[in-house]
Amino acid sequence: MLSIPDMAILGAAALLLFGPEQLPRVMRKAGTVMRDIQNTSQSFIREMERAADDYEPPKENGAVTSPLPDDMFVDMTPSHEAVTPEPAEPEPEPPPSHAAQPAPQGDHPTHV
C-alpha cells in the first residue's frame, strides 16, 4: 500500500507528465480500466465456483468412480507368481580405436 508521501510524489509526477488539462481524463481512463479488470476477475471466480458446484462425479453403488477410462490404469496388485527376468543380450564390442595406429614414417619430423 502506498503511504501519503508516496501518493503525493506520484501525483506531482503525473501532474508534470500529463499536465493539468489531460490529468483528469487520464485518471478517469485508468479508473475505468481498473474497474473492468476487477469485474472480469470476479466473474471468472464466480464461473469457476459455479462449475465446481455443478460438477458431481458419477456414483455406482455408493462408490465414487473415476471419470477416466479403465484402460488408463495399471494393475499394481502384487502377484503370487515369481517372475524371473530374461537374461539381457550382451552388448557388442565397440570397433577398435584409431588412436592405436603407428605414427607415419616420412622425411618430416613429427611436430609436438
ABEGO torsion letter per residue (X at the ends): XBBAAAAAAAAAAAAAAAEAAAAAAAAAAAAAAAAAAAAAAAAAAAAAAAAAAABBBBBBGGBBBBABBAAABBBABBBABBBBBBBBBBBBBBBBBAAABBBBBBABBBBX
